[in-house]
Amino acid sequence: MPSARTVFIENFQAALTELMLCYVESCECEVSALGDCADHNVVAVVGLCDDSFRASIALTAESDLVISQFNATPEGVADCMGELCNQLTGRLKNKLSIFGLQPNMSTPTTIRGSLLSVSWLAGNACSYRVRVSGGLCVAQMSLVLDESLELTENLELASMAEGSLSFF
Amino acid sequence: MRVSNAAYDLERCFMSATILIVDDSESVRQQVGTVLAQVGFRVEHACDGLQGVEKINAGGIDCVICDVNMPNMNGVVMVETVKSKEQNKSLPIVMLTTEGSKELIQRAKQAGACGWIVKPFKAELLIAAIQKLTAKPQLA
Protein backbone atom coordinates (compact mmCIF):
# COMPACT_ATOMS: atom_id res chain seq x y z
CA MET A 1 0.00 0.00 0.00
CA PRO A 2 1.46 3.41 -0.93
CA SER A 3 2.17 5.84 1.90
CA ALA A 4 -0.28 8.64 2.58
CA ARG A 5 2.31 11.13 1.36
CA THR A 6 2.63 9.27 -1.95
CA VAL A 7 -1.16 9.25 -2.32
CA PHE A 8 -1.28 13.01 -1.80
CA ILE A 9 1.51 13.71 -4.26
CA GLU A 10 0.18 11.39 -6.97
CA ASN A 11 -3.29 12.85 -6.69
CA PHE A 12 -1.92 16.40 -6.69
CA GLN A 13 -0.09 15.75 -9.94
CA ALA A 14 -3.16 14.12 -11.48
CA ALA A 15 -5.39 17.02 -10.39
CA LEU A 16 -2.91 19.50 -11.85
CA THR A 17 -2.69 17.80 -15.23
CA GLU A 18 -6.47 17.31 -15.50
CA LEU A 19 -7.17 20.93 -14.59
CA MET A 20 -4.70 22.32 -17.11
CA LEU A 21 -6.18 20.19 -19.87
CA CYS A 22 -9.57 21.81 -19.20
CA TYR A 23 -8.06 25.08 -20.41
CA VAL A 24 -5.15 24.28 -22.76
CA GLU A 25 -4.59 21.80 -25.55
CA SER A 26 -1.36 20.32 -24.28
CA CYS A 27 0.28 20.04 -20.90
CA GLU A 28 3.57 18.50 -19.79
CA CYS A 29 4.10 18.17 -16.09
CA GLU A 30 7.59 17.59 -14.67
CA VAL A 31 9.08 17.64 -11.17
CA SER A 32 11.01 20.84 -10.51
CA ALA A 33 13.12 22.39 -7.77
CA LEU A 34 11.37 24.11 -4.87
CA GLY A 35 11.25 27.87 -5.20
CA ASP A 36 11.39 27.54 -8.97
CA CYS A 37 9.04 30.22 -10.25
CA ALA A 38 11.07 31.50 -13.22
CA ASP A 39 10.22 35.21 -13.35
CA HIS A 40 6.57 34.83 -12.57
CA ASN A 41 4.55 37.81 -11.46
CA VAL A 42 1.34 36.36 -10.09
CA VAL A 43 0.89 33.76 -7.35
CA ALA A 44 -2.16 32.23 -5.68
CA VAL A 45 -2.25 30.06 -2.56
CA VAL A 46 -5.08 27.94 -1.12
CA GLY A 47 -5.04 25.95 2.11
CA LEU A 48 -6.52 22.52 2.70
CA CYS A 49 -6.63 20.77 6.07
CA ASP A 50 -8.34 18.38 8.45
CA ASP A 51 -7.30 16.72 11.72
CA SER A 52 -4.74 14.46 10.04
CA PHE A 53 -2.97 16.81 7.61
CA ARG A 54 -2.56 20.36 6.41
CA ALA A 55 -1.51 21.38 2.92
CA SER A 56 -0.87 24.65 1.14
CA ILE A 57 -1.11 24.74 -2.62
CA ALA A 58 0.52 27.50 -4.65
CA LEU A 59 0.28 28.27 -8.33
CA THR A 60 2.53 30.82 -10.04
CA ALA A 61 2.66 32.09 -13.62
CA GLU A 62 3.27 35.12 -15.77
CA SER A 63 0.35 37.45 -16.31
CA ASP A 64 0.57 37.10 -20.09
CA LEU A 65 0.03 33.36 -19.81
CA VAL A 66 -2.98 33.79 -17.54
CA ILE A 67 -4.48 36.25 -20.01
CA SER A 68 -3.77 34.22 -23.14
CA GLN A 69 -4.53 30.70 -21.92
CA PHE A 70 -6.96 31.09 -19.04
CA ASN A 71 -9.20 33.86 -20.41
CA ALA A 72 -8.29 36.44 -17.77
CA THR A 73 -8.69 40.16 -18.38
CA PRO A 74 -5.57 42.27 -17.65
CA GLU A 75 -7.24 43.62 -14.49
CA GLY A 76 -8.47 40.16 -13.47
CA VAL A 77 -5.19 38.23 -13.62
CA ALA A 78 -4.80 37.76 -9.85
CA ASP A 79 -8.46 36.86 -9.41
CA CYS A 80 -8.29 34.34 -12.27
CA MET A 81 -5.14 32.81 -10.79
CA GLY A 82 -6.91 32.52 -7.44
CA GLU A 83 -9.79 30.71 -9.09
CA LEU A 84 -7.42 28.34 -10.90
CA CYS A 85 -5.68 27.52 -7.62
CA ASN A 86 -9.10 27.10 -6.01
CA GLN A 87 -10.09 24.63 -8.73
CA LEU A 88 -6.78 22.77 -8.37
CA THR A 89 -7.27 22.42 -4.63
CA GLY A 90 -10.92 21.46 -5.04
CA ARG A 91 -9.95 18.80 -7.54
CA LEU A 92 -7.38 17.38 -5.11
CA LYS A 93 -9.97 17.46 -2.33
CA ASN A 94 -12.43 15.57 -4.53
CA LYS A 95 -9.79 12.93 -5.30
CA LEU A 96 -9.03 12.48 -1.60
CA SER A 97 -12.69 11.85 -0.79
CA ILE A 98 -12.42 8.15 -1.71
CA PHE A 99 -10.00 7.80 1.22
CA GLY A 100 -12.61 9.18 3.60
CA LEU A 101 -10.91 12.57 3.90
CA GLN A 102 -13.24 15.58 4.08
CA PRO A 103 -10.84 18.50 4.57
CA ASN A 104 -11.77 22.17 4.72
CA MET A 105 -10.56 24.57 2.03
CA SER A 106 -9.57 28.19 2.46
CA THR A 107 -10.43 30.93 0.03
CA PRO A 108 -7.53 31.89 -2.28
CA THR A 109 -4.87 34.45 -1.39
CA THR A 110 -3.29 36.10 -4.43
CA ILE A 111 -0.32 38.39 -4.97
CA ARG A 112 0.70 40.23 -8.11
CA GLY A 113 4.23 41.63 -8.20
CA SER A 114 7.53 40.90 -9.88
CA LEU A 115 10.07 38.06 -9.59
CA LEU A 116 7.84 36.22 -7.13
CA SER A 117 8.89 32.95 -5.54
CA VAL A 118 7.33 30.71 -2.93
CA SER A 119 9.16 29.21 0.04
CA TRP A 120 7.65 26.96 2.69
CA LEU A 121 8.24 27.25 6.42
CA ALA A 122 6.73 23.90 7.37
CA GLY A 123 6.25 20.46 5.92
CA ASN A 124 7.70 18.67 2.95
CA ALA A 125 6.89 20.26 -0.35
CA CYS A 126 6.74 19.05 -3.93
CA SER A 127 6.97 21.23 -7.00
CA TYR A 128 5.97 20.79 -10.64
CA ARG A 129 6.76 22.82 -13.72
CA VAL A 130 3.81 22.69 -16.05
CA ARG A 131 4.50 23.48 -19.68
CA VAL A 132 1.31 24.46 -21.44
CA SER A 133 0.75 25.88 -24.87
CA GLY A 134 1.78 29.51 -24.45
CA GLY A 135 4.12 29.23 -21.51
CA LEU A 136 4.98 27.81 -18.14
CA CYS A 137 3.43 27.76 -14.71
CA VAL A 138 4.62 26.22 -11.47
CA ALA A 139 2.46 24.34 -8.97
CA GLN A 140 3.67 23.47 -5.50
CA MET A 141 2.19 21.69 -2.52
CA SER A 142 3.53 21.85 1.02
CA LEU A 143 2.27 19.00 3.18
CA VAL A 144 2.35 18.41 6.93
CA LEU A 145 1.00 14.94 7.58
CA ASP A 146 0.30 12.69 10.52
CA GLU A 147 2.86 10.02 9.60
CA SER A 148 0.66 7.28 11.09
CA LEU A 149 -2.10 8.14 8.61
CA GLU A 150 -3.09 5.17 6.46
CA LEU A 151 -5.38 5.66 3.49
CA THR A 152 -7.72 2.98 2.21
CA GLU A 153 -9.84 3.45 -0.89
CA ASN A 154 -13.62 3.28 -0.68
CA LEU A 155 -15.12 4.04 -4.09
CA GLU A 156 -18.56 4.59 -2.56
CA LEU A 157 -17.21 7.84 -1.15
CA ALA A 158 -16.23 9.19 -4.58
CA SER A 159 -17.10 12.84 -5.25
CA MET A 160 -19.13 14.12 -8.18
CA ALA A 161 -17.05 14.43 -11.32
CA GLU A 162 -15.81 17.87 -12.37
CA GLY A 163 -18.03 19.47 -15.00
CA SER A 164 -21.06 17.38 -14.02
CA LEU A 165 -24.53 18.53 -13.02
CA SER A 166 -26.91 16.97 -10.54
CA PHE A 167 -30.50 18.07 -9.82
CA PHE A 168 -31.97 17.16 -6.45
CA MET B 1 -53.38 42.95 -3.49
CA ARG B 2 -54.44 39.95 -5.50
CA VAL B 3 -54.87 42.02 -8.65
CA SER B 4 -51.47 43.69 -8.32
CA ASN B 5 -49.79 40.31 -7.69
CA ALA B 6 -51.41 38.92 -10.84
CA ALA B 7 -50.30 41.93 -12.83
CA TYR B 8 -46.80 41.56 -11.47
CA ASP B 9 -46.73 37.84 -12.37
CA LEU B 10 -48.05 38.58 -15.86
CA GLU B 11 -45.42 41.24 -16.42
CA ARG B 12 -42.66 38.88 -15.31
CA CYS B 13 -43.94 36.21 -17.75
CA PHE B 14 -42.88 38.43 -20.62
CA MET B 15 -39.53 39.40 -19.18
CA SER B 16 -36.34 37.43 -19.39
CA ALA B 17 -35.45 35.79 -16.10
CA THR B 18 -33.00 37.51 -13.77
CA ILE B 19 -30.18 35.32 -12.51
CA LEU B 20 -28.12 36.23 -9.46
CA ILE B 21 -24.53 34.96 -9.56
CA VAL B 22 -22.96 34.71 -6.11
CA ASP B 23 -19.21 34.06 -6.22
CA ASP B 24 -16.20 35.71 -4.60
CA SER B 25 -14.24 35.39 -7.85
CA GLU B 26 -14.92 38.22 -10.27
CA SER B 27 -13.57 36.05 -13.10
CA VAL B 28 -16.20 33.40 -12.42
CA ARG B 29 -18.97 35.99 -12.13
CA GLN B 30 -17.91 37.45 -15.48
CA GLN B 31 -17.64 34.08 -17.21
CA VAL B 32 -21.00 32.83 -15.96
CA GLY B 33 -22.62 36.20 -16.57
CA THR B 34 -21.37 36.38 -20.15
CA VAL B 35 -22.64 32.88 -20.93
CA LEU B 36 -26.10 33.62 -19.52
CA ALA B 37 -26.40 37.12 -20.98
CA GLN B 38 -25.62 35.75 -24.46
CA VAL B 39 -28.78 33.64 -24.34
CA GLY B 40 -30.94 36.48 -23.05
CA PHE B 41 -30.89 36.21 -19.28
CA ARG B 42 -30.51 39.30 -17.18
CA VAL B 43 -27.67 38.95 -14.73
CA GLU B 44 -26.92 40.38 -11.30
CA HIS B 45 -23.85 39.79 -9.16
CA ALA B 46 -22.99 39.35 -5.49
CA CYS B 47 -19.48 38.77 -4.16
CA ASP B 48 -20.33 36.70 -1.07
CA GLY B 49 -23.22 35.07 0.76
CA LEU B 50 -24.09 38.18 2.76
CA GLN B 51 -24.49 40.32 -0.33
CA GLY B 52 -26.37 37.44 -1.96
CA VAL B 53 -28.93 37.36 0.87
CA GLU B 54 -29.42 41.13 0.60
CA LYS B 55 -30.03 41.01 -3.15
CA ILE B 56 -32.38 38.04 -2.93
CA ASN B 57 -34.42 39.58 -0.13
CA ALA B 58 -34.70 42.80 -2.14
CA GLY B 59 -36.69 40.77 -4.71
CA GLY B 60 -36.70 40.43 -8.49
CA ILE B 61 -34.42 37.38 -8.66
CA ASP B 62 -35.73 34.32 -10.53
CA CYS B 63 -32.81 31.93 -10.01
CA VAL B 64 -29.51 31.90 -8.12
CA ILE B 65 -26.14 30.38 -9.01
CA CYS B 66 -24.02 30.18 -5.89
CA ASP B 67 -20.45 29.22 -5.00
CA VAL B 68 -19.77 27.37 -1.73
CA ASN B 69 -16.40 28.62 -0.41
CA MET B 70 -16.72 32.36 0.03
CA PRO B 71 -15.68 34.90 2.67
CA ASN B 72 -18.16 36.45 5.14
CA MET B 73 -20.89 33.87 4.49
CA ASN B 74 -20.41 30.60 2.63
CA GLY B 75 -22.86 29.30 0.04
CA VAL B 76 -24.53 26.63 2.15
CA VAL B 77 -25.21 29.07 4.99
CA MET B 78 -26.52 31.54 2.41
CA VAL B 79 -29.00 28.94 1.12
CA GLU B 80 -30.13 28.16 4.68
CA THR B 81 -30.60 31.86 5.43
CA VAL B 82 -32.46 32.58 2.22
CA LYS B 83 -34.73 29.55 2.48
CA SER B 84 -35.71 30.40 6.05
CA LYS B 85 -37.88 33.16 4.58
CA GLU B 86 -41.26 32.10 3.26
CA GLN B 87 -40.99 34.39 0.21
CA ASN B 88 -37.88 32.50 -0.98
CA LYS B 89 -39.08 28.92 -0.54
CA SER B 90 -39.64 28.38 -4.27
CA LEU B 91 -36.55 30.25 -5.47
CA PRO B 92 -34.29 27.81 -7.35
CA ILE B 93 -30.67 27.87 -6.16
CA VAL B 94 -27.95 25.92 -7.97
CA MET B 95 -24.54 25.49 -6.37
CA LEU B 96 -21.54 26.00 -8.70
CA THR B 97 -18.35 25.00 -6.94
CA THR B 98 -15.04 23.17 -7.23
CA GLU B 99 -16.17 20.70 -4.59
CA GLY B 100 -18.11 17.52 -5.18
CA SER B 101 -18.16 15.69 -1.86
CA LYS B 102 -21.36 13.78 -1.12
CA GLU B 103 -21.48 15.14 2.43
CA LEU B 104 -21.39 18.74 1.25
CA ILE B 105 -23.93 18.08 -1.50
CA GLN B 106 -26.27 16.52 1.07
CA ARG B 107 -25.91 19.57 3.30
CA ALA B 108 -26.78 21.90 0.44
CA LYS B 109 -29.74 19.74 -0.56
CA GLN B 110 -31.07 19.79 3.00
CA ALA B 111 -30.59 23.55 3.10
CA GLY B 112 -32.85 23.89 0.05
CA ALA B 113 -30.55 24.02 -2.99
CA CYS B 114 -32.01 22.35 -6.07
CA GLY B 115 -28.85 21.44 -8.02
CA TRP B 116 -25.08 21.10 -7.95
CA ILE B 117 -22.52 21.76 -10.69
CA VAL B 118 -18.83 20.99 -10.22
CA LYS B 119 -16.44 23.53 -11.80
CA PRO B 120 -15.17 24.01 -14.38
CA PHE B 121 -18.64 24.38 -15.88
CA LYS B 122 -19.69 23.55 -19.42
CA ALA B 123 -21.57 26.50 -20.90
CA GLU B 124 -24.25 24.42 -22.62
CA LEU B 125 -24.93 22.44 -19.45
CA LEU B 126 -25.28 25.59 -17.37
CA ILE B 127 -27.61 27.22 -19.88
CA ALA B 128 -29.80 24.12 -20.10
CA ALA B 129 -30.01 23.91 -16.31
CA ILE B 130 -30.96 27.55 -15.87
CA GLN B 131 -33.47 27.44 -18.74
CA LYS B 132 -35.11 24.42 -17.12
CA LEU B 133 -35.27 26.09 -13.72
CA THR B 134 -36.66 29.38 -15.03
CA ALA B 135 -39.12 27.97 -17.59
CA LYS B 136 -42.41 29.82 -17.22
CA PRO B 137 -45.78 28.13 -17.49
CA GLN B 138 -47.45 28.69 -20.86
CA LEU B 139 -50.32 31.17 -20.82
CA ALA B 140 -53.61 29.62 -21.90
Chai-1 contact restraints between the chains, C-beta under 6 A:
chainA,res_idxA,chainB,res_idxB,connection_type,confidence,min_distance_angstrom,max_distance_angstrom,comment,restraint_id
A,C22,B,P120,contact,1.0,0.0,6.0,A-B,restraint_1
A,G76,B,E26,contact,1.0,0.0,6.0,A-B,restraint_2
A,G76,B,S27,contact,1.0,0.0,6.0,A-B,restraint_3
A,D79,B,S25,contact,1.0,0.0,6.0,A-B,restraint_4
A,D79,B,E26,contact,1.0,0.0,6.0,A-B,restraint_5
A,D79,B,S27,contact,1.0,0.0,6.0,A-B,restraint_6
A,C80,B,S27,contact,1.0,0.0,6.0,A-B,restraint_7
A,E83,B,S25,contact,1.0,0.0,6.0,A-B,restraint_8
A,E83,B,S27,contact,1.0,0.0,6.0,A-B,restraint_9
A,E83,B,V28,contact,1.0,0.0,6.0,A-B,restraint_10
A,N86,B,T98,contact,1.0,0.0,6.0,A-B,restraint_11
A,Q87,B,T98,contact,1.0,0.0,6.0,A-B,restraint_12
A,Q87,B,K119,contact,1.0,0.0,6.0,A-B,restraint_13
A,G90,B,T98,contact,1.0,0.0,6.0,A-B,restraint_14
A,G90,B,E99,contact,1.0,0.0,6.0,A-B,restraint_15
A,N94,B,G100,contact,1.0,0.0,6.0,A-B,restraint_16
A,S97,B,S101,contact,1.0,0.0,6.0,A-B,restraint_17
A,Q102,B,S101,contact,1.0,0.0,6.0,A-B,restraint_18
A,Q102,B,E103,contact,1.0,0.0,6.0,A-B,restraint_19
A,M105,B,N69,contact,1.0,0.0,6.0,A-B,restraint_20
A,T107,B,N69,contact,1.0,0.0,6.0,A-B,restraint_21
A,T107,B,P71,contact,1.0,0.0,6.0,A-B,restraint_22
A,S159,B,G100,contact,1.0,0.0,6.0,A-B,restraint_23
A,S159,B,S101,contact,1.0,0.0,6.0,A-B,restraint_24
A,M160,B,G100,contact,1.0,0.0,6.0,A-B,restraint_25
A,M160,B,V118,contact,1.0,0.0,6.0,A-B,restraint_26
A,E162,B,V118,contact,1.0,0.0,6.0,A-B,restraint_27
A,G163,B,K122,contact,1.0,0.0,6.0,A-B,restraint_28
A,S164,B,V118,contact,1.0,0.0,6.0,A-B,restraint_29
A,L165,B,I117,contact,1.0,0.0,6.0,A-B,restraint_30
A,L165,B,L125,contact,1.0,0.0,6.0,A-B,restraint_31
A,L165,B,A129,contact,1.0,0.0,6.0,A-B,restraint_32
A,S166,B,W116,contact,1.0,0.0,6.0,A-B,restraint_33
A,F167,B,G115,contact,1.0,0.0,6.0,A-B,restraint_34
A,F168,B,K109,contact,1.0,0.0,6.0,A-B,restraint_35
A,F168,B,C114,contact,1.0,0.0,6.0,A-B,restraint_36
